Amino acid sequence: MRVVVNLTRCEGYAQCAFLAPAVFRMRGAEALVYDAEPDDAQRDRVLRAAAACPVQAILIDGIGNREAAAPAMLSAATSPGPARPSGSVASARRTAAIEAFRRDGRIVIVGASLAGLRAAAVLRREGFAGSLTMIGDEPYAPYDRPALSKQVLDGGIPPDHTGLPLRVEFAAQWRLGVPASGLDLPAKQVRLANGDAVEFDRLLIATGTRARPWLNDAEAALDGVFVLRTRDDAAGLQHRLAERPGRVLVIGAGFTGSEVASACRRLDLPVTVIERGPAPLVGALGGVIGAVAADLQRQHGVDLRCGVTVDTLEGDGAGRLRRAHLSDGTTIDTDVAVVALGAVRNTEWLRGSGLAAGAWGVGCDAGCRAFDVDGVTTDDVFVAGDIARFPHPLYDYQFLALEHWGNAVTQAEVAAHNMVNAPPDRWPHLATPVFWSSQFGVNLKSVGVPTFADEIVIAQGSVADRQFVAVYGYHGRITAAVGFDQGKWLEFYQGMIEAAAPFPPNYRAVDLPADRRPVSAQMPDRNIRDFEATVVVTGHDPSERRAELINHH
């Protein structure tokens, strides 16, 4: 059987840990970990745990033989059902063209991970009975990536126990282990690396991201240098950690780097974390919460060094990693280094396709329709998941690219629905971003976009006790909230964000701190953009004006 917990919904009540302790367990006060593919002997206990979950966050399939099973399908507990319009809208939705496409159309999904899988399930639920092809560069059926850094590294579960659950089987042609290499929009074909071409009537791009590699290819090839993104990455790193290296070096203190450091400390391995910024997580949560994260790491024995970078990685004569040279002139002896420098969006295969695709992702509207290089929305190409860059009304319609589990699910649902419905029946993707991290026994959960803020206030709890809620504000309204072991409160703050509630918050609540004065959120300087598009515009008459995207390194 397969299990997945929607940790964007989980609030840490722990009934599952009481009812099925061999499958679910708590780390600290609220951080839940679990075996995604438990033995079938645990089925009755897991079913009772799922029924008892107050927020219905546990999802289960009925497959006993996971190797023989069709690839998994995730079904969120709160998935919206098909729209039920009436009158003229229902009549428009049931036009002959839509019905014909649902019956005989060809849909291709490039990206066989969480977003692609969820979209495929929703397409079938929405009545699409035509040809459905799933293309994925990995040879495995879709699996849950968050478990790799949170549970696999310390040996809590094997790498192959991360499959996503199958709620309802659906028919699809699976092209796994063969990446897409190009897109021919006029011919409506996806080209594959093996020379094949797959034709489509509508396409969903869900190719996500990959780990950013170490900047020097020769040093990245040293034995002992790892990244963490795929199941194979996790298996290789877990094997090396099990050999008890003398010291692990983690380059980058974002969420992945911090979770790797946490796993190393759970294994009682010495670990040094190098962060170019002033503190961990500053890029995502700002300096105030970054300082809390820094204290948390040091309290758990991490050798955290901020404000420095790794200049070079040195190997021995046999090609094995031996030490790292830092920008402050010091060196660190190590035989394992984990490069955690963020992600690269998988858009290279779209170069020359005519889409607005680049290092920033693939531009799309709130209905998940991709933009072409002229900035015009396409009717037959959609985008979802980590690779999508879309405008969000809650954040001044700025374009966001969100590498979050919850966003991949909700955006895929919207994209799939819109692919098989007439324009009047299409949905906008307006979900409030939610993400979580489990590190050093603390459940860290965020709602909204913390980087879209200039002030922060501790609204509940105690920073010293590592149990608190921090609320972010921008120009007098609440834009985000972050909780340390306070997951039960995040839904309340999500409602305040969506209602444009005033900042600083002024309400009666439990566990109010004595000092509720806002301070600067200490967000990084955003004046210098990470990614830029070089575009050439030609023509004079409006009917002749065209844009050309110039790809460059």
Salt bridges, closest charged atoms under 4 A:
GLU30 OE2 - LYS488 NZ 3.87
ASP35 OD1 - HIS161 ND1 3.09
GLU37 OE2 - ARG2 NE 3.88
GLU37 OE1 - ARG66 NE 2.94
ASP40 OD1 - ARG43 NH2 3.57
ASP61 OD2 - ARG2 NH1 3.76
GLU67 OE2 - ARG66 NH1 2.48
GLU99 OE2 - ARG94 NH1 3.17
ASP104 OD2 - ARG103 NE 3.20
GLU126 OE1 - ARG93 NH2 3.53
GLU126 OE2 - ARG125 NH2 3.76
GLU126 OE2 - HIS417 ND1 3.04
GLU138 OE2 - ARG145 NH2 2.97
ASP154 OD2 - ARG27 NH2 2.63
ASP154 OD2 - ARG266 NE 2.72
ASP160 OD2 - ARG66 NH2 3.23
ASP196 OD2 - ARG175 NH2 2.72
GLU199 OE1 - ARG106 NH1 2.97
ASP201 OD1 - ARG106 NH2 3.02
ASP223 OD1 - ARG240 NH2 2.66
GLU243 OE2 - HIS239 NE2 3.21
GLU243 OE1 - ARG240 NE 3.60
GLU259 OE2 - LYS150 NZ 3.13
ASP268 OD1 - ARG265 NH1 3.97
ASP303 OD2 - ARG305 NH2 3.09
GLU314 OE2 - ARG323 NH1 2.89
GLU314 OE1 - HIS325 NE2 2.64
ASP316 OD2 - ARG320 NE 3.27
ASP316 OD2 - ARG322 NH2 3.31
ASP333 OD1 - ARG323 NE 3.14
GLU348 OE2 - ARG210 NH2 2.77
ASP365 OD2 - ARG369 NE 2.89
ASP379 OD1 - ARG369 NH1 3.62
ASP380 OD2 - LYS188 NZ 2.74
ASP380 OD1 - ARG202 NE 3.25
ASP386 OD2 - ARG229 NH2 3.61
ASP396 OD1 - ARG477 NH2 3.73
GLU403 OE2 - ARG345 NH2 3.12
GLU413 OE2 - ARG118 NH2 2.89
ASP515 OD1 - ARG517 NE 2.94
